[in-house]
Amino acid sequence: MNLSEVACCPDDGGALVDLRCSSCGREFPVVDGVVALLPLRLAHMAAATVPSSGSSDTHVQWVEDEMEWWNPWWDRQPTFAHSPVSGLRGRSRERNLFSRVRRRLPPSPVVIELGAGDSRTAAGLLGPARYVATDVSSAALRAGRALLPPDALSVQCDAVAWPFRAASADLVLILGVLHHLSDWRAALDRACRTVRPGGFLLLHEAVTKPRVLSRWRSRGVDDDWVSPHEGDVPRSELFAFLSARGVVERVRGEESPLRFALVRYLVHRFDWYARLERSRAMTIAFNCVDQAFGRTLGRLSPSLGFNEVTVVWRAR
């Protein structure tokens, strides 16, 4: 697939011809197999070591702060494809997202992922597709090249000003990204517009809910785990936003406080991450406990409910 079929200039929306904007004339370089399709205000992010621009632009500062945290994280994380039968991410996304749309897509669908990271979910679950991985982190995209087939495209770009054409994709993926963005509404709006009529958007997102025992805790238990800007994505607003632009076909909640505690104080403490990724039995046990807790005590108190949702959305 040629990138010009789906993408455009991030500054003026001009058509791309051999990675040059036909309108403004900008050329977009390819570095280590990654196309740097960045707007001018973020062009410095294409460098291997991202310098601080000293910009007064709030969005630029936000992205720089996030990358200062994320780029070292990608460099030290092992690169692997998610399994559809084990692992808390892989099994959930297969059952609640990919299996719901796979047979409803055309052969060799055009699939674009917003905030793909190293594409471990797409590599393990997607199957044959004309796939475009996008992220603002070049380190993540370079790591993902080891998992993806040679014909996949990797594009470094800005999620908030996503440079993709309307109705150009059969499927758009957004997996755990919106709460890291300076403007999740703008990013989600562009992503929805990118989906062709009858196509799908698969979303897995952390949503805002009351903190457990917030009256007695001034900070979250996971504050030392998360990136600098953990945004606010209210569940009700998210669904209203999606419903106004298409059809929300399926919603599933997950990650109750009990599952978080098991991961934080058991899996993390004994470094069982690799074991959990490989073990179908352990994954099912964690998921069953999670669903039981969230659907019982979680219905009695919002703070004990699910912190994440998976959503299948269809464009009209």
Short mmCIF file of the C-alpha atoms (twelve columns), coordinates in Angstrom:
data_MODEL
# 
_entry.id   MODEL 
# 
loop_
_atom_site.group_PDB 
_atom_site.id 
_atom_site.type_symbol 
_atom_site.label_atom_id 
_atom_site.label_alt_id 
_atom_site.label_comp_id 
_atom_site.label_asym_id 
_atom_site.label_seq_id 
_atom_site.Cartn_x 
_atom_site.Cartn_y 
_atom_site.Cartn_z 
_atom_site.pdbx_PDB_model_num 
ATOM 1   C CA . MET A 1   0.000   0.000   0.000  1 
ATOM 2   C CA . ASN A 2   1.208   3.491   -0.832 1 
ATOM 3   C CA . LEU A 3   1.047   5.937   2.079  1 
ATOM 4   C CA . SER A 4   -0.380  8.628   -0.202 1 
ATOM 5   C CA . GLU A 5   -3.569  6.541   -0.517 1 
ATOM 6   C CA . VAL A 6   -4.478  7.160   3.117  1 
ATOM 7   C CA . ALA A 7   -2.346  10.039  4.467  1 
ATOM 8   C CA . CYS A 8   -1.954  13.737  3.738  1 
ATOM 9   C CA . CYS A 9   0.273   16.628  4.769  1 
ATOM 10  C CA . PRO A 10  -0.114  17.270  8.509  1 
ATOM 11  C CA . ASP A 11  0.159   21.041  8.032  1 
ATOM 12  C CA . ASP A 12  -2.230  21.859  5.202  1 
ATOM 13  C CA . GLY A 13  -3.867  18.568  4.216  1 
ATOM 14  C CA . GLY A 14  -2.193  18.539  0.818  1 
ATOM 15  C CA . ALA A 15  -1.774  15.327  -1.172 1 
ATOM 16  C CA . LEU A 16  1.479   13.398  -0.778 1 
ATOM 17  C CA . VAL A 17  3.506   12.589  -3.886 1 
ATOM 18  C CA . ASP A 18  6.616   10.530  -3.108 1 
ATOM 19  C CA . LEU A 19  6.454   11.824  0.492  1 
ATOM 20  C CA . ARG A 20  6.348   15.437  -0.642 1 
ATOM 21  C CA . CYS A 21  3.328   17.683  -0.063 1 
ATOM 22  C CA . SER A 22  1.927   18.793  -3.406 1 
ATOM 23  C CA . SER A 23  0.634   21.972  -1.767 1 
ATOM 24  C CA . CYS A 24  3.341   23.343  0.532  1 
ATOM 25  C CA . GLY A 25  6.298   21.401  -0.875 1 
ATOM 26  C CA . ARG A 26  7.469   19.900  2.425  1 
ATOM 27  C CA . GLU A 27  9.378   16.626  2.188  1 
ATOM 28  C CA . PHE A 28  8.938   13.987  4.877  1 
ATOM 29  C CA . PRO A 29  11.990  11.835  5.627  1 
ATOM 30  C CA . VAL A 30  12.165  8.086   6.265  1 
ATOM 31  C CA . VAL A 31  14.403  7.140   9.206  1 
ATOM 32  C CA . ASP A 32  15.011  3.438   9.974  1 
ATOM 33  C CA . GLY A 33  11.877  2.445   8.077  1 
ATOM 34  C CA . VAL A 34  9.699   5.053   9.823  1 
ATOM 35  C CA . VAL A 35  8.106   7.911   7.877  1 
ATOM 36  C CA . ALA A 36  8.334   11.153  9.899  1 
ATOM 37  C CA . LEU A 37  4.965   12.686  8.937  1 
ATOM 38  C CA . LEU A 38  5.093   15.324  11.661 1 
ATOM 39  C CA . PRO A 39  3.679   18.867  11.624 1 
ATOM 40  C CA . LEU A 40  6.242   21.648  11.653 1 
ATOM 41  C CA . ARG A 41  5.737   22.391  15.339 1 
ATOM 42  C CA . LEU A 42  6.746   18.784  16.170 1 
ATOM 43  C CA . ALA A 43  9.311   18.228  13.391 1 
ATOM 44  C CA . HIS A 44  12.129  18.074  15.954 1 
ATOM 45  C CA . MET A 45  10.592  14.841  17.309 1 
ATOM 46  C CA . ALA A 46  12.025  12.952  14.307 1 
ATOM 47  C CA . ALA A 47  15.497  13.112  15.888 1 
ATOM 48  C CA . ALA A 48  16.805  9.989   17.620 1 
ATOM 49  C CA . THR A 49  17.350  11.982  20.808 1 
ATOM 50  C CA . VAL A 50  14.494  14.417  21.197 1 
ATOM 51  C CA . PRO A 51  15.692  17.856  22.337 1 
ATOM 52  C CA . SER A 52  13.452  20.219  24.224 1 
ATOM 53  C CA . SER A 53  12.208  22.839  21.786 1 
ATOM 54  C CA . GLY A 54  11.615  25.469  24.446 1 
ATOM 55  C CA . SER A 55  8.265   26.071  22.774 1 
ATOM 56  C CA . SER A 56  5.503   27.919  24.608 1 
ATOM 57  C CA . ASP A 57  2.934   25.773  22.769 1 
ATOM 58  C CA . THR A 58  1.118   23.728  25.437 1 
ATOM 59  C CA . HIS A 59  0.597   20.773  23.107 1 
ATOM 60  C CA . VAL A 60  4.276   20.663  22.122 1 
ATOM 61  C CA . GLN A 61  5.302   20.747  25.791 1 
ATOM 62  C CA . TRP A 62  2.828   17.927  26.521 1 
ATOM 63  C CA . VAL A 63  4.262   15.712  23.761 1 
ATOM 64  C CA . GLU A 64  7.859   16.406  24.813 1 
ATOM 65  C CA . ASP A 65  7.088   15.500  28.424 1 
ATOM 66  C CA . GLU A 66  5.358   12.284  27.355 1 
ATOM 67  C CA . MET A 67  8.239   11.246  25.114 1 
ATOM 68  C CA . GLU A 68  10.782  11.924  27.840 1 
ATOM 69  C CA . TRP A 69  8.963   9.191   29.788 1 
ATOM 70  C CA . TRP A 70  7.919   6.863   26.957 1 
ATOM 71  C CA . ASN A 71  11.030  6.618   24.763 1 
ATOM 72  C CA . PRO A 72  13.226  5.077   27.512 1 
ATOM 73  C CA . TRP A 73  10.279  2.797   28.383 1 
ATOM 74  C CA . TRP A 74  10.141  1.441   24.815 1 
ATOM 75  C CA . ASP A 75  13.896  0.978   24.707 1 
ATOM 76  C CA . ARG A 76  13.898  -1.277  27.767 1 
ATOM 77  C CA . GLN A 77  10.684  -3.237  27.140 1 
ATOM 78  C CA . PRO A 78  10.879  -6.675  25.483 1 
ATOM 79  C CA . THR A 79  9.184   -6.732  22.087 1 
ATOM 80  C CA . PHE A 80  6.649   -9.535  21.618 1 
ATOM 81  C CA . ALA A 81  3.340   -10.171 19.902 1 
ATOM 82  C CA . HIS A 82  0.244   -10.537 22.062 1 
ATOM 83  C CA . SER A 83  -1.396  -13.945 22.122 1 
ATOM 84  C CA . PRO A 84  -5.129  -14.304 21.375 1 
ATOM 85  C CA . VAL A 85  -5.520  -16.967 24.085 1 
ATOM 86  C CA . SER A 86  -3.394  -15.708 26.990 1 
ATOM 87  C CA . GLY A 87  -2.227  -12.479 28.577 1 
ATOM 88  C CA . LEU A 88  -4.574  -9.859  29.999 1 
ATOM 89  C CA . ARG A 89  -4.350  -7.632  26.920 1 
ATOM 90  C CA . GLY A 90  -4.210  -10.200 24.134 1 
ATOM 91  C CA . ARG A 91  -7.040  -12.486 25.230 1 
ATOM 92  C CA . SER A 92  -9.356  -9.612  26.125 1 
ATOM 93  C CA . ARG A 93  -8.802  -7.766  22.860 1 
ATOM 94  C CA . GLU A 94  -9.276  -10.923 20.815 1 
ATOM 95  C CA . ARG A 95  -12.535 -11.903 22.528 1 
ATOM 96  C CA . ASN A 96  -14.070 -8.443  22.907 1 
ATOM 97  C CA . LEU A 97  -12.756 -6.618  19.850 1 
ATOM 98  C CA . PHE A 98  -11.064 -8.464  16.987 1 
ATOM 99  C CA . SER A 99  -13.279 -11.555 16.945 1 
ATOM 100 C CA . ARG A 100 -16.349 -9.277  16.695 1 
ATOM 101 C CA . VAL A 101 -15.330 -7.694  13.393 1 
ATOM 102 C CA . ARG A 102 -12.838 -10.009 11.679 1 
ATOM 103 C CA . ARG A 103 -15.382 -11.745 9.428  1 
ATOM 104 C CA . ARG A 104 -17.098 -8.461  8.624  1 
ATOM 105 C CA . LEU A 105 -14.019 -6.880  7.072  1 
ATOM 106 C CA . PRO A 106 -13.093 -7.116  3.380  1 
ATOM 107 C CA . PRO A 107 -10.137 -9.255  2.284  1 
ATOM 108 C CA . SER A 108 -6.851  -7.484  3.011  1 
ATOM 109 C CA . PRO A 109 -8.493  -4.574  4.865  1 
ATOM 110 C CA . VAL A 110 -6.830  -1.194  5.325  1 
ATOM 111 C CA . VAL A 111 -6.096  -0.964  9.060  1 
ATOM 112 C CA . ILE A 112 -4.621  2.139   10.715 1 
ATOM 113 C CA . GLU A 113 -3.641  2.179   14.381 1 
ATOM 114 C CA . LEU A 114 -3.492  5.427   16.351 1 
ATOM 115 C CA . GLY A 115 -0.821  5.285   19.071 1 
ATOM 116 C CA . ALA A 116 0.382   1.837   18.005 1 
ATOM 117 C CA . GLY A 117 3.461   1.711   20.209 1 
ATOM 118 C CA . ASP A 118 5.392   -1.377  19.100 1 
ATOM 119 C CA . SER A 119 2.251   -2.886  17.488 1 
ATOM 120 C CA . ARG A 120 2.311   -5.983  19.684 1 
ATOM 121 C CA . THR A 121 -1.502  -6.310  19.594 1 
ATOM 122 C CA . ALA A 122 -1.775  -5.941  15.818 1 
ATOM 123 C CA . ALA A 123 1.159   -8.309  15.290 1 
ATOM 124 C CA . GLY A 124 -0.498  -11.035 17.333 1 
ATOM 125 C CA . LEU A 125 -4.199  -10.599 16.552 1 
ATOM 126 C CA . LEU A 126 -4.780  -8.737  13.307 1 
ATOM 127 C CA . GLY A 127 -3.935  -11.241 10.582 1 
ATOM 128 C CA . PRO A 128 -3.489  -10.361 6.883  1 
ATOM 129 C CA . ALA A 129 -4.095  -6.643  6.349  1 
ATOM 130 C CA . ARG A 130 -2.692  -3.491  4.802  1 
ATOM 131 C CA . TYR A 131 -1.550  -2.160  8.144  1 
ATOM 132 C CA . VAL A 132 -0.295  1.303   9.097  1 
ATOM 133 C CA . ALA A 133 1.219   1.767   12.566 1 
ATOM 134 C CA . THR A 134 1.248   5.374   13.810 1 
ATOM 135 C CA . ASP A 135 2.767   6.875   16.929 1 
ATOM 136 C CA . VAL A 136 4.614   10.028  17.929 1 
ATOM 137 C CA . SER A 137 7.402   7.864   19.415 1 
ATOM 138 C CA . SER A 138 9.954   6.826   16.806 1 
ATOM 139 C CA . ALA A 139 11.530  4.469   19.372 1 
ATOM 140 C CA . ALA A 140 8.259   2.541   19.670 1 
ATOM 141 C CA . LEU A 141 7.759   2.357   15.917 1 
ATOM 142 C CA . ARG A 142 11.323  1.130   15.336 1 
ATOM 143 C CA . ALA A 143 10.785  -1.616  17.921 1 
ATOM 144 C CA . GLY A 144 7.563   -2.596  16.181 1 
ATOM 145 C CA . ARG A 145 9.309   -3.109  12.832 1 
ATOM 146 C CA . ALA A 146 10.733  -6.360  14.248 1 
ATOM 147 C CA . LEU A 147 7.205   -7.733  14.749 1 
ATOM 148 C CA . LEU A 148 5.526   -6.522  11.562 1 
ATOM 149 C CA . PRO A 149 5.639   -7.894  8.015  1 
ATOM 150 C CA . PRO A 150 7.809   -5.974  5.524  1 
ATOM 151 C CA . ASP A 151 4.810   -4.441  3.750  1 
ATOM 152 C CA . ALA A 152 3.453   -2.776  6.913  1 
ATOM 153 C CA . LEU A 153 3.924   0.997   7.124  1 
ATOM 154 C CA . SER A 154 5.239   2.829   10.192 1 
ATOM 155 C CA . VAL A 155 4.376   6.519   10.446 1 
ATOM 156 C CA . GLN A 156 5.541   8.946   13.116 1 
ATOM 157 C CA . CYS A 157 2.806   11.537  13.487 1 
ATOM 158 C CA . ASP A 158 0.702   13.550  15.923 1 
ATOM 159 C CA . ALA A 159 -2.454  11.834  17.197 1 
ATOM 160 C CA . VAL A 160 -4.244  15.100  17.966 1 
ATOM 161 C CA . ALA A 161 -3.718  16.339  14.387 1 
ATOM 162 C CA . TRP A 162 -3.860  12.894  12.800 1 
ATOM 163 C CA . PRO A 163 -2.847  13.255  9.121  1 
ATOM 164 C CA . PHE A 164 -5.115  10.633  7.551  1 
ATOM 165 C CA . ARG A 165 -7.788  11.062  4.930  1 
ATOM 166 C CA . ALA A 166 -11.497 10.784  5.664  1 
ATOM 167 C CA . ALA A 167 -13.050 7.390   4.881  1 
ATOM 168 C CA . SER A 168 -9.675  5.820   4.030  1 
ATOM 169 C CA . ALA A 169 -9.633  2.872   6.480  1 
ATOM 170 C CA . ASP A 170 -11.729 -0.255  6.926  1 
ATOM 171 C CA . LEU A 171 -10.610 -0.508  10.548 1 
ATOM 172 C CA . VAL A 172 -9.033  1.938   13.000 1 
ATOM 173 C CA . LEU A 173 -7.458  0.757   16.258 1 
ATOM 174 C CA . ILE A 174 -7.054  2.889   19.401 1 
ATOM 175 C CA . LEU A 175 -5.769  0.737   22.250 1 
ATOM 176 C CA . GLY A 176 -4.971  2.497   25.525 1 
ATOM 177 C CA . VAL A 177 -4.054  5.845   23.989 1 
ATOM 178 C CA . LEU A 178 -6.664  8.578   24.518 1 
ATOM 179 C CA . HIS A 179 -5.890  9.217   28.195 1 
ATOM 180 C CA . HIS A 180 -2.289  10.095  27.247 1 
ATOM 181 C CA . LEU A 181 -3.275  12.840  24.799 1 
ATOM 182 C CA . SER A 182 -3.561  16.586  25.272 1 
ATOM 183 C CA . ASP A 183 -6.908  16.592  23.421 1 
ATOM 184 C CA . TRP A 184 -8.507  13.141  23.210 1 
ATOM 185 C CA . ARG A 185 -11.682 14.537  21.625 1 
ATOM 186 C CA . ALA A 186 -9.811  15.978  18.628 1 
ATOM 187 C CA . ALA A 187 -7.888  12.727  18.142 1 
ATOM 188 C CA . LEU A 188 -10.992 10.557  18.418 1 
ATOM 189 C CA . ASP A 189 -12.940 12.792  16.055 1 
ATOM 190 C CA . ARG A 190 -10.241 12.462  13.384 1 
ATOM 191 C CA . ALA A 191 -10.046 8.721   13.935 1 
ATOM 192 C CA . CYS A 192 -13.809 8.324   13.486 1 
ATOM 193 C CA . ARG A 193 -13.697 10.367  10.278 1 
ATOM 194 C CA . THR A 194 -10.958 8.091   8.935  1 
ATOM 195 C CA . VAL A 195 -13.262 5.031   9.043  1 
ATOM 196 C CA . ARG A 196 -15.175 4.226   5.867  1 
ATOM 197 C CA . PRO A 197 -18.988 3.892   6.063  1 
ATOM 198 C CA . GLY A 198 -19.681 0.442   7.445  1 
ATOM 199 C CA . GLY A 199 -16.119 0.157   8.773  1 
ATOM 200 C CA . PHE A 200 -15.108 -0.180  12.405 1 
ATOM 201 C CA . LEU A 201 -13.155 1.469   15.183 1 
ATOM 202 C CA . LEU A 202 -11.928 -0.780  17.996 1 
ATOM 203 C CA . LEU A 203 -11.243 1.068   21.233 1 
ATOM 204 C CA . HIS A 204 -9.697  -0.065  24.510 1 
ATOM 205 C CA . GLU A 205 -9.510  2.849   26.915 1 
ATOM 206 C CA . ALA A 206 -9.007  3.752   30.562 1 
ATOM 207 C CA . VAL A 207 -11.944 5.820   31.774 1 
ATOM 208 C CA . THR A 208 -12.319 8.129   34.735 1 
ATOM 209 C CA . LYS A 209 -13.958 6.798   37.888 1 
ATOM 210 C CA . PRO A 210 -13.816 7.675   41.591 1 
ATOM 211 C CA . ARG A 211 -10.622 6.573   43.309 1 
ATOM 212 C CA . VAL A 212 -10.935 3.791   45.883 1 
ATOM 213 C CA . LEU A 213 -10.755 5.301   49.400 1 
ATOM 214 C CA . SER A 214 -10.117 8.707   47.833 1 
ATOM 215 C CA . ARG A 215 -11.178 10.423  51.058 1 
ATOM 216 C CA . TRP A 216 -8.084  9.024   52.749 1 
ATOM 217 C CA . ARG A 217 -5.599  9.001   49.833 1 
ATOM 218 C CA . SER A 218 -4.131  12.128  48.297 1 
ATOM 219 C CA . ARG A 219 -2.528  10.242  45.372 1 
ATOM 220 C CA . GLY A 220 -3.194  7.131   43.325 1 
ATOM 221 C CA . VAL A 221 -1.515  3.794   43.986 1 
ATOM 222 C CA . ASP A 222 -0.261  3.706   40.395 1 
ATOM 223 C CA . ASP A 223 1.042   7.281   40.209 1 
ATOM 224 C CA . ASP A 224 4.634   6.010   40.032 1 
ATOM 225 C CA . TRP A 225 3.749   3.760   37.075 1 
ATOM 226 C CA . VAL A 226 2.131   6.213   34.728 1 
ATOM 227 C CA . SER A 227 3.350   8.814   32.258 1 
ATOM 228 C CA . PRO A 228 3.323   12.545  33.149 1 
ATOM 229 C CA . HIS A 229 -0.108  13.407  31.734 1 
ATOM 230 C CA . GLU A 230 -2.791  10.888  32.582 1 
ATOM 231 C CA . GLY A 231 -5.750  12.599  30.967 1 
ATOM 232 C CA . ASP A 232 -9.376  12.625  32.015 1 
ATOM 233 C CA . VAL A 233 -11.661 10.502  29.771 1 
ATOM 234 C CA . PRO A 234 -15.133 10.399  31.390 1 
ATOM 235 C CA . ARG A 235 -17.032 7.253   30.421 1 
ATOM 236 C CA . SER A 236 -20.353 9.016   29.802 1 
ATOM 237 C CA . GLU A 237 -18.755 11.691  27.618 1 
ATOM 238 C CA . LEU A 238 -16.787 9.107   25.660 1 
ATOM 239 C CA . PHE A 239 -19.927 7.155   24.746 1 
ATOM 240 C CA . ALA A 240 -21.899 10.285  23.938 1 
ATOM 241 C CA . PHE A 241 -19.057 11.378  21.660 1 
ATOM 242 C CA . LEU A 242 -18.980 8.032   19.833 1 
ATOM 243 C CA . SER A 243 -22.765 7.703   19.589 1 
ATOM 244 C CA . ALA A 244 -23.008 11.099  17.906 1 
ATOM 245 C CA . ARG A 245 -20.659 9.917   15.155 1 
ATOM 246 C CA . GLY A 246 -21.725 6.328   14.555 1 
ATOM 247 C CA . VAL A 247 -23.038 3.184   16.214 1 
ATOM 248 C CA . VAL A 248 -21.630 1.763   19.446 1 
ATOM 249 C CA . GLU A 249 -22.166 -1.962  18.877 1 
ATOM 250 C CA . ARG A 250 -20.530 -3.489  21.943 1 
ATOM 251 C CA . VAL A 251 -19.146 -2.348  25.283 1 
ATOM 252 C CA . ARG A 252 -17.306 -4.448  27.856 1 
ATOM 253 C CA . GLY A 253 -15.753 -3.311  31.138 1 
ATOM 254 C CA . GLU A 254 -12.603 -4.693  32.717 1 
ATOM 255 C CA . GLU A 255 -9.828  -4.052  35.258 1 
ATOM 256 C CA . SER A 256 -11.564 -3.872  38.587 1 
ATOM 257 C CA . PRO A 257 -9.602  -2.728  41.652 1 
ATOM 258 C CA . LEU A 258 -9.188  -6.406  42.598 1 
ATOM 259 C CA . ARG A 259 -7.451  -7.255  39.326 1 
ATOM 260 C CA . PHE A 260 -5.280  -4.177  39.650 1 
ATOM 261 C CA . ALA A 261 -4.279  -5.274  43.161 1 
ATOM 262 C CA . LEU A 262 -3.450  -8.799  41.973 1 
ATOM 263 C CA . VAL A 263 -1.225  -7.452  39.219 1 
ATOM 264 C CA . ARG A 264 0.366   -4.788  41.427 1 
ATOM 265 C CA . TYR A 265 1.076   -6.919  44.483 1 
ATOM 266 C CA . LEU A 266 1.412   -10.406 43.009 1 
ATOM 267 C CA . VAL A 267 2.446   -10.356 39.351 1 
ATOM 268 C CA . HIS A 268 4.661   -7.272  39.696 1 
ATOM 269 C CA . ARG A 269 6.170   -8.327  43.015 1 
ATOM 270 C CA . PHE A 270 7.236   -11.775 41.763 1 
ATOM 271 C CA . ASP A 271 7.859   -10.681 38.167 1 
ATOM 272 C CA . TRP A 272 5.263   -13.058 36.717 1 
ATOM 273 C CA . TYR A 273 4.534   -10.944 33.639 1 
ATOM 274 C CA . ALA A 274 6.057   -13.425 31.197 1 
ATOM 275 C CA . ARG A 275 4.308   -16.330 32.926 1 
ATOM 276 C CA . LEU A 276 0.947   -14.564 32.723 1 
ATOM 277 C CA . GLU A 277 1.459   -13.790 29.020 1 
ATOM 278 C CA . ARG A 278 2.058   -17.503 28.313 1 
ATOM 279 C CA . SER A 279 -0.509  -19.086 30.629 1 
ATOM 280 C CA . ARG A 280 -4.076  -19.417 29.347 1 
ATOM 281 C CA . ALA A 281 -5.222  -20.864 32.695 1 
ATOM 282 C CA . MET A 282 -3.762  -17.993 34.723 1 
ATOM 283 C CA . THR A 283 -5.235  -15.451 32.312 1 
ATOM 284 C CA . ILE A 284 -8.728  -16.976 32.550 1 
ATOM 285 C CA . ALA A 285 -8.497  -17.035 36.347 1 
ATOM 286 C CA . PHE A 286 -7.536  -13.355 36.495 1 
ATOM 287 C CA . ASN A 287 -10.308 -12.418 34.061 1 
ATOM 288 C CA . CYS A 288 -12.965 -14.411 35.950 1 
ATOM 289 C CA . VAL A 289 -12.021 -12.793 39.260 1 
ATOM 290 C CA . ASP A 290 -11.998 -9.393  37.566 1 
ATOM 291 C CA . GLN A 291 -15.463 -9.791  36.028 1 
ATOM 292 C CA . ALA A 292 -16.983 -11.239 39.195 1 
ATOM 293 C CA . PHE A 293 -15.714 -8.350  41.320 1 
ATOM 294 C CA . GLY A 294 -16.626 -5.621  38.831 1 
ATOM 295 C CA . ARG A 295 -20.132 -6.965  38.219 1 
ATOM 296 C CA . THR A 296 -20.994 -7.363  41.906 1 
ATOM 297 C CA . LEU A 297 -19.254 -4.891  44.220 1 
ATOM 298 C CA . GLY A 298 -18.562 -2.651  41.246 1 
ATOM 299 C CA . ARG A 299 -22.298 -2.142  40.750 1 
ATOM 300 C CA . LEU A 300 -22.714 -1.139  44.381 1 
ATOM 301 C CA . SER A 301 -19.949 1.481   44.364 1 
ATOM 302 C CA . PRO A 302 -18.525 3.314   41.324 1 
ATOM 303 C CA . SER A 303 -15.040 3.330   42.845 1 
ATOM 304 C CA . LEU A 304 -15.055 -0.495  42.832 1 
ATOM 305 C CA . GLY A 305 -16.166 -0.736  39.202 1 
ATOM 306 C CA . PHE A 306 -14.189 -1.235  36.023 1 
ATOM 307 C CA . ASN A 307 -11.470 1.225   35.102 1 
ATOM 308 C CA . GLU A 308 -11.276 0.241   31.416 1 
ATOM 309 C CA . VAL A 309 -13.717 -0.334  28.567 1 
ATOM 310 C CA . THR A 310 -13.465 -2.115  25.243 1 
ATOM 311 C CA . VAL A 311 -15.716 -0.703  22.513 1 
ATOM 312 C CA . VAL A 312 -16.711 -1.840  19.023 1 
ATOM 313 C CA . TRP A 313 -17.877 1.192   17.016 1 
ATOM 314 C CA . ARG A 314 -19.215 1.206   13.461 1 
ATOM 315 C CA . ALA A 315 -19.325 4.134   11.051 1 
ATOM 316 C CA . ARG A 316 -22.706 4.850   9.473  1 
# 
